[in-house]
């Protein structure tokens, strides 16, 4: 049986995490190109592009492999390309839509003004089909006229079964890798062995709202709540 796109993507994630002694954050290499001349520059969206290119190459889609390589300048454009051309779907995530842990209204607005109202996320207007929300209530009071957030563990449990996706936060400002409930990041200001690549559970992720776009081979797993707009 042929291996899936997501399986190849996970292979590449694991390979990078295990073998990156010659990688360095792109900002460090830019600041001191002589010191890091022999190192490969890495950052958040470059990490994602590497994984996408590998998976598309190994599933025989060289056109997509080349195209994603040229979309490393903006996360939302990459997401819209994957959705429009390759039938990916976007899942909105937000651990507490009413009382975000950092107290920022951006997370409240991203749900009520974008996802719930127009089925899109960010100023880049990325279409959203599903949502995973309120899986880690903050326990603090932000929106004064609303009561405590009721925890929704069901959708989050479903979401954790998805093997691979590309995550984006704050309008695509930050791009990361999603796999089985965890977030994997490349940090442009770090060296190998000093936090260049990190992994954290999505429930503990510091970027409190955004999207994860997932390939069609995960369609059968998209059993979490759908987004419906008027």
Steps between C-alpha positions, in 0.01 A plus 500: 500500500633842401609728779297814552602864475470537877719197563776648287456833678540337842810318373656832404406665829666219694807511276550874553448473876756219519758637257558874511848554640584711192187718525482848649231764540475717190529823698829386656638410158389834358667687786827306478530328160871431544455310826213294362623465142478119497163486679155463347268785598171401661195688623132439558369501143816345353446198726147466363615539138761227541236259626252588224761469226609158625144368521402633158819365345444154642136491390599594144372857484802694381286797393377550857849438634633790294205726573513472880871578484405844368235567765729534798447874523150499653317235697148596394588483129642153555183395682269635229704323230477166682125546555408625152728284285546185708174483699651540845268613780557750779416436864476799733645448847453709814529360855258759643300723265361723777775527758843460335789434735696804382196727526532610137188587306654374177409142591140595577470701178656228287215271595195727521588747222667260260438128545144516636391792282663436160660151530844646444805572711751788496521805278625256236146358491585131518180291475427286807285184508543365855576623850661370817423744780482527879721197560708673768296770681722764655313533827531879488244769421552700181159557345310639795145420386576131431522222755774238536587303188376141494776262401459315168720191508319309224613704200852528634519123542398458135749763389787317670454209259601709200857404401607813317410860430649843448414741781479877479448766764439876497409525133779271387768699684612175661496163321553163665449127462212310660508125563289285733416779741846656511649817357850492350683826439823629355634813668695740280712633787628169636783256431481121476506357851380830644130489420504532121225240473244455776183304560210576734145374547249719320310541828808679641592694185564870559336615175139485611306503173550421134451225247639162406464400135492127438535293180217296344634171638369614840146574379367185668630635833323836477219410737534801725251790494442664164487873438168633368449860392180692419 
